[in-house]
Amino acid sequence: MSANPALIEVTRGPAVESRHRGAFVVVDASGKTIWAAGDAQMPVYPRSAAKPLQALPLIETGAADRFNLTNKELALACASHKGEPAHIAAVEAWLARIGLDASALECGPQPPRPASPAYHNCSGKHTGFLTTCVACGDPVRGYIEPGHPAQKGVTRALAEMTSCDLSRVPLGRDGCGIPVYCMPLQALALGMARFADPSGLAQDRAAAVRRLSDAMAAEPFYVNGTGGLTTEVMLAAPRAVRVKNGAEGVFTAALPAMGLGVALKIDDGAMRAAECAIAHVLRELGCFDASQEARLAPFLNTTIMTNAGRNAGTIRPTSAVRKVLS
């Protein structure tokens, strides 16, 4: 990671106070690299940035159709939500429809949120796993374990979308307890490029991708929450971008209009740097018009304030992120 360039710098007054190193890569659905900075082969845990890929079995197994899932619920299956009342109400109603309640969720609580696991930012994803279990007649308990049929299906979809042999990479547990695989950054970007352009996928897989993509665009609030970068980018540019945040400074994006996928990782895990970097990468890729840029100004032109509310500095991209594509 030390060889990666500084993507983001933080100023205070006239001087640079901090720098955040990282890498990103933009690829098309064939795997061709369109633009990259830093080590595109750097192994990373995608964390929640892989959720749109992890949600594919929810549709492919027929579970989404059996329970008549709406765009709102499909968006929640891809979500890192903020635990707002509408998020919790939707998760609890969905659980009730499949004959379960929050006690079935194995993500656990997420302090300082309320103790119910429904408030965990991954509760929508977990409800999706439970929906697949119920629809397929699989055991509900232990659905987060690598050997459970639900996780085997998720792993298979993730491996196929990224063309990564996940049996040969480090395996860990995500914060919500499910398996998480440490894969090359470029493989993650390839998975998102195929999410952006599913024309080369099998018919059922392509249909599942399009349905999830449409749900994210239709219900961005349920993918993240009020004021979040993920929400605001998809509200501003619903035709151009599907974007997903993950813990420890990871972001992915699928650009349907361009057929491109993006994966980004900040070495030190700083979300302030990851948000600034992904916003500017998307800007440089031409995802936003002038009015959309104006709406996204808080993420593109981030200021650091004193405790009394005075401007003290900025969070800004370096030249590695400001490269305009030819």
N, C-alpha and C positions, 0 to 999 in steps of 0.2 A: 504493500500500500504506500510505502514511503516514496516510491517513484512516481506516484500519481501527481498531477499538477494541482496547484491551488485553483479551485473553481470559483470560490467565493471569498471575498475579503470584507472585513468589518472595520469601518473607520470610526474614529472619535476625533472630532475637530478635523484638522488637516492631515492627520497621520493614520496609517493602517495599524490597527491594534491587534487584530487576529486574522488568521487565514484558515480556511477549511479545504483540505485536499480531497480529491475524489475522482471518479471516473464515470463516463456515460458512453453509451453506444446507441446508434440509430441504425436499424437494419430493415430490409424489405422481407417479404414472405419467402423469398428464395434463400435468405441468409446473407445476402450481399450487404456489406457495411457501407452506409451512406455518409456517416459522420461519426467520429469518435474522439474522445479525449481521455487520456489515461489508459489503464490496462483493461481492455475489453474482455480479456480472459480471466480477470480477477474472480476468484470464487466468492460468492456472496450468498447469504441466506435471504431469500426474497421477502420473508416475513409476510405481512398482509398484502404486499403489492402483487402477490400471485393469486389473490382471491378470485378474480374473474375466471382464471383457468381452473381453479379448484372447484368452481361451481358447475362445471360442465356436466358431471354425472347426474346432477339434480334433474336436468332436462333429458339427458340421453337414456336414463333408466325408465323414463315415463312417469317419474314421481311428480314432476311439476304439473303434468296434465291430469294425473289421478286426483290431485288435490286442488286443481284449478287455480294455480298460483298466479297472482297478478304481477304487473311490472314492479309494484312496490315491494313485494316479497322477493322477487328475483333480484332487485337492487340490494335488498338487505342481505341476500346470500353472498353478495360481493362486497359487503360493507365493513368499514371500521367506523361505526356510528358513535355519536357523542352522548348517548344515553338520554336524549331529550324525550319528553313525554310521548311524542308521536312515535318515536322509535320503539319505546317499551310497549306501548299499546299494540303496535303492529306485530311485534315479536310474540307477545302473549296471546293475541288472537290467532296467530298462525299456529302456535303450539297447541292451542285448544282444538283447532280444526283437525289436527292429526292425532288427537286423543291423548296429548301429553301436557305437561306444565313445566315451569322453569326448573323444577327439581331434576328433570331429565338432562339438563344442560351440564356437560362436564368441563366447561370452560372455567368454572369457579367464579368467585366475585372479583371485582377489580377496584381495589381501594384507590381513591377515597369515595368512589361511587357507592350507592346502597348495596347491601349484602347480596341481594338476589342476583344470580348469574344472568338474568335477563338484561341487566344493566351493563354487562361486559361488552366492550366494543365489537367482539366477535360473535355475539349471541345470534345474529342473523345467519352467519355462516354455519354455526353449529345447528341451528334449527333446520337449515338445509340438509345437513348430514342426517339428522334425525328423520326428516321427511323421506329421504332415500331409504333409510333403514325400514321404516314402516311400510313403504310402498313395495319393497323387495322382500319383506318377510325376514329381514335380518335382525339379530339381537340388537336391542337399543343400548343396553349397557356395554361399556367398553368401546364405543364407536370411535374414540380418539386414538386407539391403539394401532400401530402400523399393520398388524396382522388382521385387523377387522375388515370385512368386505367393503365397508364404506370407504376406509382409507386406502385400500388396495385400488379401488376405482379412481379415487382422486389422484393417487400416485401414477397410475397408468395414463390418465388424461394429461397430467403435468409432463410426464416423460415424452409422450407423443407430441404434444404441442411444442416442446422445447428441443426435441431431438437430443435429449440428454439421458444417458444411461444412469438412472438414479441409484442403481444398485452399486455403483462405483464411486459415489461421492459421500462426504460426511453427512450423517443423519443426526439431527438434534430434535428438540421439542420447541415449538413456538410458545409464546407467552400464554396462549389459550390451551396448550397441551397437545395439539396435534403434531404429527411429524412435520419437520421442515428440513429441506434438502439444500446443501451448500453447492450451488451450481455456478458455472461461468456466467458472468454478467451478459455476455453476448447470447447465451442460450435463453436467458430470461427475455431479452429483447426480441429474439426470434419467436418465442411463444406469443408475445404481444403483437408482433407483425402478422402472425397468422390469425390472431384475434381481429386485427384490423382488416385483413384481406383473407377471408376463409375460402376463396375460390378454389384453392388447390386441395382442400380437405374433402374427406368423404361426406356424402350428402347429409347424413344425420348429424355429424360433428359440425358441419358448416351451418346447419339450421340452428343448432344449439348456440353456437357463437353469435349468430345474428340476433337471436332472441335475447340473450344476455346483454349484448351491446345496446340493443334498442331499449331495454329496461333501464340500463344505467343512464342513458341519455334522457329518458322520460322522467326518471325519478332520482335526480342527483342528490337531493336532500337525504334520501334514504341510503345513499352510498357513504355519506360522511356526516353532514349536519350543518347547522347554521353557521355561515361565515367561514367554513373551512376551504382551503385552496381547492381540494378535490371537488367540492360542491360548486364553488364559484367559477372554476374553469369550465365545467360542463354546463352550467347555466349560461355562461357567456358564449360558449362555442359548441353547442350540442351536436352539430353536424360534423365538426372537425376533430373532436378530441374525446377519448375516454381515458381518464387518468385515475391512478390508484396509489395511495400512499402506503408505506409499510414502516414498521419500527426500525430504529437505528439508521435513519437517513437514507432509506430506499424509496424510490418512486419508479413506477412503470407508466407507460402511456401507449395507447393504440390510436392511430390516426387513420380512420377509415377512408377519408377523402384522398389520402396519399398512399395508403397501403403500407404504412410504416409502423414499426414498433420501437419503443424507447425504453431503456433501462438505465437507472442512475443510482449510484451509491456514494454517499459521503463517508470518507474513511472513519471519522471520529463519531459518526452517528448523529450529528447535530441536525435537528429538523429545521432550524432556522436557515441553515445553509441549503438543505435539500429542497425546501420550498422555493427559495430564491432561484436555485439552479434549474429546477425543472420548469419553472415559469419562463425563464429566459431561453432555455433550449426550445421550448414550444414556440416562443416568440420568434426566434431565429429561423425556425422551420416554416414560418409563415402561417401559423395556425390562427392568428388573430388579426382582425382588421382594426382600424383606428378606434372605433367605438368600443370594441371588445378590450383593447389595450387599456382604454380609459377606465373601464369597469374593473379591470384587474390591476389597477395602479398600486393598491396596497401591497401586492405581492411582487410587482415588477420594480417598484421604487420604495423599498422598505426603509423607514427611518427608525433610529434608536432614540428614545425619549428619556429625559431625566425624570426623576420621581415627581418633579413639579410640572411635568408636561412640556418641557422645552426640548427643541431638537438638539441632539447631542452627536449624531453620526448617522451612518448608513450601513446597510447590508447590500452589497453589490457584486455583480459577476465580474470575473477577471476576463482577460482577452481570450482565454480558453473556451469560454462560453459565449463570447460575443462574436465569434466567427460567423460571418454571413455566408450561407451556402451559395455556390455559383450554380 
